[in-house]
Structure formats: C-alpha cells, structure tokens
Amino acid sequence: MWWRAGCVMGSRKRSAKARQISEFKAVLSAGDGFDDLFAREEKRREVAAAEHEAALRAKSCESKNRYPSRSEAEAAVAACAEYGTTGLRVYKCRYCNGWHLTSHPWEESE
C-alpha cells in the first residue's frame, strides 16, 4: 500500500500547497513563529553554559576542602595516607586559587 498507519500524506494540489505556504507566512508575520528563533537559541545556549559552569564550580571547588597553600594540601595528603587513603593528589583550583585534593590521575601540569 502507498500509505502507512499514522502517516499523514500532504495534498498534491497546488491550491492546498499555496494555502499551507500562506498560513506559514502568516504565522511568521504575526510574531509567533521563527522571527526570533536565533535569539531564543542564543539565550538557551547562554543559560545552558552558565548552568554547566555553575555545576563544574560546585563539583570541583565548593564541595571540597580548601587549603591556602600547596604545602598544607600535601600535608593533608600525607595525613590521609596514614589512615590508609592512597592515590590522592593536590591541584590548584581555577575558581578560588586555593588548593584541593583529588583522586583523579591527572598529569601534573605545574
């Protein structure tokens, strides 16, 4: 069969196509359509980027202990090692410029 269940075939008549085009243009000119599509998408992306940055900050900085110096952070790593926690490293936080501990196996970049 030329049709499937749930599939709506559009009319092939020129008058129907012209009517659909005019309805589409009317929606565009009324301001309810796509006239601000790019502005809405840009706003959506800005909000998503801000939410992503806030989530990164919360995970990598705000939820962790802050050490004012590298030596204090390394002393905390040594104290944790005495209690059996191994594999911790220190890193400088890009948000608060303090030092935090991590178990992530990054290469040292400093």
Secondary structure as GFF3:
##gff-version 3
##sequence-region A 1 110
A	DSSP	alpha_helix	14	30	.	.	.	ID=ss1
A	DSSP	alpha_helix	37	57	.	.	.	ID=ss2
A	DSSP	pi_helix	58	62	.	.	.	ID=ss3
A	DSSP	alpha_helix	70	82	.	.	.	ID=ss4
A	DSSP	beta_strand	89	92	.	.	.	ID=ss5
A	DSSP	beta_strand	99	102	.	.	.	ID=ss6
###
